[in-house]
Amino acid sequence: QVQLVESGGGLVQPGGSLKLSCAISGNIVKFNAMGWFRQTPGKEREWLATINKTSGRTSYADSVRGRFTVSRDNSKSTVYLDMSSLRPEDTAVYYCNLKWGSSWTDSWGQGTQVTVSS
């Protein structure tokens, strides 16, 4: 059983920055990647970024490429999302998840709320 706990969200002005963290506990040996998603009311969860657990190779959605950076610290079982140049449309609940092969797990944490507003 894997547990994911996101933190670091908050209220930020447009153009500002935030760094999210995701603490991972449990047996993660079989997982090959970690990633970030976000969701707003009435919309489907949106994939944002993936980082390979071993190589550190990253990929991003077009909506955040160049503004968000995903990283991981395997020694701390933590994955991060550095967000900059934030926009009001980035307002959402942000979640992390783990990938096994080509599939994401169905284990979601509580998420962390990010609100971008002046």
N, C-alpha and C positions, 0 to 999 in steps of 0.2 A: 504494500500500500504506500502510495506516494502522497505527500502533503505539500501544498504550495501556499506560501504566504506572501502576498504583495504588500508593499509599503512605499511611502515617499510622495504620495499624491498630495494635492492641495490646490489653493487658489493662486493663480499667477496672472500677471498682466500680459496682454499681447506683446510678443517679442521677447518674452522672458524665457527662463529655463527651469527645468526640474530634472531630478534624477530619481528614477524608480528602482526599487530592489525587489527581488523575488527570492525568498529563502526556500530551499528545496530540502525536504527530509524524506527518509525512506530509501528503498533500494532503487537506485537509478542506474545500475550497471548496464541494463539492457537498452537504455535510451541513448540515441545518437545525437540528439540536438535539443535545444531549448528555444523558446520563442515568446513573442509578445503579441497580444491581441487587444482590441478595444471594442466597446459596445456602447451605443446610445439607445435610449428608449425607442422601441418600435422598429429598430434596425437589427440586422443580423450582425453577429460578431465579425469583426474585420481583422484579418491577419496583417501584422505590421512588419515583423522582423524575425529572422531565424539566425541562430549561431550554432555551428557544429561543435559538439562537446569536445572533440579531440583536436581538430585542425584549427578551430576558431574562425573558419570561413563564414561569412555573413551574407545575407540577402535581405532586401527591403522592398516593401510596397512602394509604388510610385508616389503615393500620398505623403510619405515621410522620408524618402531618400534624400540625403543631403542635410537633413535637419535632425534626425534621430540616429543614435548609435547604440547598438546592442553589444554587450560584452559579458564575459563570465569569469568567475573565480572558482575553479573546480575545487580548490582546497577548502573553500568556504561553502561549497554547494550553493552558490548564489549567482543569479543572472541579473544584469542591470540594463536599464534603458535610459540613456542620456538624451533628453529632449531639449532642443533649442529652437529659437525663432517660432515660439508657439503661437498658434492662431486660435481664434474662438472656435473654429470647427474641429479643433483637437480635443475639445471638451468631451469627456467620456469616462466610463469606468475601464480601467486598464487591467488586463489579466496576463499571467504567464502560463506556459504549458510546456510539456515535454513531448518529444517526437520519437517514435519507435518505428524504424524503417521509414515509410512514407506517411504514416498516420499519427495524428495527434491523439493524446489520451482524452478520455472523457472526465478526467479529474480536474476540476477547476477550483481555484481558491475563491476568496471573497472579493477579490479585486481591490483596486485603490482608485478613488475618484480624483480626476484631474479636471479642474475648471479654469478656463482661460477667459478672463473678462476684465474689463477696466472698471 
